[in-house]
Amino acid sequence: MEYVQERIATLHDLGDAAVPDGLERDPVAETAVVVPMTDREHESPAAARVLSELEALDPAAVFVPVRASPDRIEPFREWLESFALPMRVLWCNAPDLEALLFDVGLADGAGKGRDVWLALGPAAEAAEYVVVHDADARSYEADHVRRLLAPLTMDFAFSKGYYARVEQGRLYGRLFRLFYAPLLRALSAGHDAPVIAYFDAFRYALAGEFAMRADLAERLRPPRAWGLEVGTVGDAFDYAGFAGTAQVDLGRHEHDHRAVAGDAGLEGMSREVAAELLRAFQERGVAPDYESLPARYRAAGRELIEQYRADATFNGLAYDPAEERDQLERYAESIAPPGPDRRLPRWTNAPITPQAVVHAADPRLERPVDSAGGD
């Protein structure tokens, strides 16, 4: 039975209990859940399962930031509000919201990170704890929320899920296995900075499932598109550190999959992840040698591919080393100094208020007169 600890507390699923035992209280009623969605999640089986499972809980609020075309948003909203949940739908590309963001200089770029950021402010106001997770897990269970929350009742400030990505008789989690993990190995070989050790302690740092206290949610500075997960880990390092961080075993997950090639595939995602990961390290005193880093990344990746091949063979899984090496080469092109910092501001000093976002994101509500924010 596996019960190894990392530099951060690692909470394993060692028993048969459906929910964590030994907790003094159930924090779900003090929790806001954030579930970002796009057009492709409308009435999808995975998203429907997520919402149906959440109905079994009694959270304080469920915020669904949605990016959808004008002709799709009302059917999408009707579908979301058909679930028995304290639902707040935030239309992330609503004209009023786009105008509000333009007025305060925050309209430069959209994506998952901005969608989640729009919900974090209102969620942190609505509840003591905030849980964020994706809507594409076909294996999602309501118990995952309780497991993510459990460390927060034990005085941890940040909690992240980890799980196995084994589906259809093969290994998935490709961006983590073939990009994040070897890049961390390459960086760790030349640096002993605590921030690298912190990032390396997460068993699945790119997992979209995490929980935090509301005061941390208000202090996140997410990138606008992909890279949300690593950006969050960087902010959690500053706020929670090793002692205030835990990771939680969520078993095995089955997710929708992306193609590798192209800006919308894992290749494009790798550029965003690389930028935010390397930015996090540079901000905290690490100076990567960008001239040698790609070669060191490739060497670490080739070693890992041999380990993955052995693991797959041991478990009777299909494995194509040549295909994995091809991905390694594609991702290596992403390793470069990060470009301009386009992260969003912390909600503690944002130029707009959470209430202004909620009203601008829902055409049925009147926009409040005061849309200013910050301390």
Buried (B, 14 or more C-beta within 10 A) or exposed (E): EEEEEBBBBBBBBEEEEEEBEEEEEBBBEBBBBBBBBBEEBBEBEBBBBBBBBBEEBEBBBBBBBBBBEEEBBEEBBEBBEEBEBBBBBBBBBBEBBBEBBEEBEBBEEBBBBBBBBBBBBBBBBBBBBBBBBBBBBBBBBBBBBBBBBBBBBBEBBBBBBBBBBBBEEEBBBBBBBBBBBBBBBBBBEBBEBBBBBBBBBBBBBBBBBBBBBBEBBBBBBBBBBBBBBBBBBBBBBBBBBBEBBBBBBBBEBBBBBBEBEEEEBBBBBBBBBBBBBBBBBBEBEBEBEEEEBBEBBBBBBBEBBEEBBEEBEEEEBEBEEEEBBBBBEBBBEBBBEBEEEBBBBBBEEBBBBBBBBBBBBBBEEEBEEEBEBEE
